[in-house]
Amino acid sequence: MISAIHTINILLPLLYFTTLIVYFYDFLKAEKKLINIKRVFLFITLFLHLFYIVLRTIAFDHPPITNVFEIFTILAITISFSYFLVELVSDIRGTGPFIIILPFIFQLISSLFIQDLVEVKDVLRSNLLGFHVISALLGYSGFTISAVYGFLYLVLYKDIKLNKFGLIFNRLPNLEVLERLSLYSAVIGFIALTMAIVIGVIWLPIAFPHFSYTDPKLIGTFLVWILYAAGIISKVFGNWRGKKLVMLSITGFTIAIFSTILSNFLAQSFHSFY
């Protein structure tokens, strides 16, 4: 099993790179024969990556969430899966290379530096903790993709304002579609983060009887959840749309990143055990 894990660890960045090249080539050439091939490459990569995660969990008796390089491989699969869901829902595929490059980078770093850790703290062996962390990362992956679509919206908006009708204009979806993709991604991220919060509420009292709800990471996560909830509600029931909505997505992502950095590296938190 260990040899299989090591082999897949080498194959994964190669598969992500191949998938990225296929998506990028299609972005440049827009050949019809690549329409379904791209999705097949992404599906195969996701399937093998999921198999790799399961193998690591079984072989080392803990979910791969114990250090930053294990977290990177989880980020790679959650970003890819979030994008795969968005592509299935929307059937818009011209934005793929701008997304797939992120899991490629994360998985490449993970594959280069990940270690086979057998001895870890008992709390890290909890499968419920694994579901909690993976759900949270899936949530932040959704927010990341939403921010990328927001950024692409602003780039296309600027090109249109300047009457620049080049490759970006010809290949990207129109502004309305980019706005919708940003919203879809934010909704996926919001649902996943909600699941992570629910699992955390169940698991925390069991693992940490004396934890505090004033923990910096709990506060930061709740603020991010509130921000995206307000944005989604404003879109569905209000008049928020266009540039205002994508700016909210980019702002929410920025706050989420700063919140994560501050709570992980600058504040004392019971989350620091992983």
N, C-alpha and C positions, 0 to 999 in steps of 0.2 A: 504493500500500500504506500509506503514511504517513497519508493522509487516512482510510483505513478504520480504522487503529489509533486515531486521534483520535476518530472517530465512536463506535467501540465503547467507548472509554474514558469517553465521556459516557453511553452507554446502560447500562453495567454497574451503576452505583449506582442508576439508575432501575429496572432489572430486579430487583435485590436488594430494593429498597424495596417494589416491587409484590408480590414473592414474600412478603416479611415481612407485608404488609398482608393478603394472602390467608390466610396461616397464622394470623395473629392474629384475623382475623374469624371463621375457622372455630373457633378456640379459644373465642371468646365465644358463637357461635351453634350450633356443632356441626351444621351442615346437611350432609346426605348428599351433595348435589350437588357439594360442594367436596372430597370425599374424594380423587378422582383429579385434580381441577384443580390442587390444591396441588403434587402431585408433578410434573405437566406443567410448571408454572411453574418449579419448581426445576431440572428437567432442561434446559429451554431456556436458563435462566441459566447453568448449568454448561457446556453445550455452547458457548455464545457466549464464555464466559470462557476456556475451553480454546483456542478458535480465536484469541482475542486474545493469549494467552500464546505460541502458536506463531507468530503474525504478528510479535510484538515480537522473538522470538528470531531469526527469519529476517531481519527488516529491519535490526536493529542488531547482528547477528552475535555475540550473546551471550545466555545465559539471563537473564531479568529478576530477577537476584539481587544487583545491584551496589550498591544503596543501600536505605535503610529503606522508601522508598515503593514500590519494586519488590517488596520482601519482603512488604509489606502486601497487595499484590494476590495474591501466592502464598498468603499466610495465608487470604485470603478464599476462594479456590477450594479449598484443602485442607480447611478447616473445613466448607465446604458439601459437598464430596465425601465426607468422613468421615460427616457426618450422613446423606447420601443412602444410603450403604452400610448404616448402622444402620437406617434406615427400611425399606430393602428386606429386610433380614434379619429384622427384628422385626415389620414392618407396624404399628408403633405411631407415630401421627402427632400426638398431642396435645401433644407437647413442642416442636414445630417453632419457634414464635415465640421461645422462649428461646435457641435456637441460631442461627437465621437473622439475628438482630439483630447478631451478632458479625461475620459477613462483610460485612454492609451497612456497618457502621462502618469496617471496615478498607478496603473498596473505595472508600468515599466519600473517605476521607483520601488514598488512593492516587491516585484520579482527579483530585483537586484539586491535588496537588503533584508528581506524577510528571513526570520529564523524559525527553526523548529523548536518551539517552547513546550516542554512537557511539565516542568515545575512552575506552576502559577498559583496565585492565591485562590483559596477555595471559592470565594465569592465570584470569581471570574469563570467558574465552571457552570454557573447557572444558565440553563437554556432560556429561562424567562428573561434574564439579563441580555442574552444574545438577541432575542426578539425585540427587546426594548431599544438596544443600540442600533440594530439594523433598521428598525422602523424610523428611528430619529434620523439616521443617515439618509434613508430613502426620502424622508420629508425635506431635508436640506438639499438633496439632489434635485428634487422637484423645483425648489426655489431657485437653485442654480440655473437650471434650464430655463425657467421663467425669466430670469434676469438676462440670459443670453438672448432670448427672443426679444426682450425689451431693448437690448443694445442694438440688435439687428433692425428693429423698428426705427430707432433714432438714426441709424446710418442711412437706411432707405429714405426716411423722411427728409434728411439733409440733402441727399442726392436729388430728390424730386424738387426740393426748393431751389437748388442750384441748376436745375435742368440738366443733370448728368444722368444719361440713360445708357449705362454700360452694362458690364457683366452682373453686378449686384442687382441692378434694376431688372434685368432679364431673367435671372435665376431665382431670386428670392420671391416668396409669395407677396401679395400686396399687403398694404399696411393693415387692413382689416383682418386678414388671416393671421398675420404676425401677432396682432393684439389678442386674437382668439387663442393662438398657440400659447402665448404667455399666460393667459388665464387658465387654460387646461392644465399646464404644468404647475401653476400655483395651487390649483385645486388638488391635484395629485399629492403635492408636497404637504398641503394642509391636512388632508385625510391621513397621510402616513404619520405626520407629527402628532396628530390627535391620538392615533393608536399608540404611539410611543409614550405619550403623557398618561394615557389610561393604564398601560402596562406598568409604567413607573409608579403610579399611585398604588397599584396592587402590590408591587414587588418591594418598594422602599421600606415600608414598615416591617417587612419580614427580614430583610437583609440589614437594615439600620434602624433599630428600635428608637434611637435617640436622634434621628435626623431632624433638620430644621427646614421649614418651608421658606425661610429667608436665605437659603443657600443661593449664592450668586448665579449658578447655572440654572436652577429652577426659575428664578426671577427672569433671567434673560430669555429662556425658552418660552415662558408664559407671555412675555412682552412681544416676542416674534409671532407667537400664535395669535395674539390679539390683533396685531397689525395686519396680518394676512386675512384674518376673519373679517375685519373691517373693510379691507379692500374688496374681498369677494362679495360681501353683502352690498357694498356700494355699487358694484358692477351689476349684480343680479337685480337689485331692487331700486337702485338709484340711477343717476345720470352720468356716472363716471365712465369715461371711455377715452380711447385714443391715447394721446401723449401723456395725459394726466395719469392714466391707469398704468402704463408701462413704467413711468417714473416712480410710481408707488412700488412696483415690483422690484425695480433696481434698488430703491431705497431700503425696502424690506430685506433684500439679500445682503446689502452692505451692513445693515444693523445686525443681521444674523451672524455674519462673519466676525464683526467686532465683538459681539456678545460672546461668541464661542472662544475667541482669542483671550479676552479679558478673564472669563470665568475659568479657563483651563490653565492659563499661565501666570496670571497676576493676582488671582484670588484663591483663598483657601476653600476647598470644596471637597465633600466626600466623593465626588465624581473623579477626583484625581487618582483614585486607585487604578484606573485604567488609562 
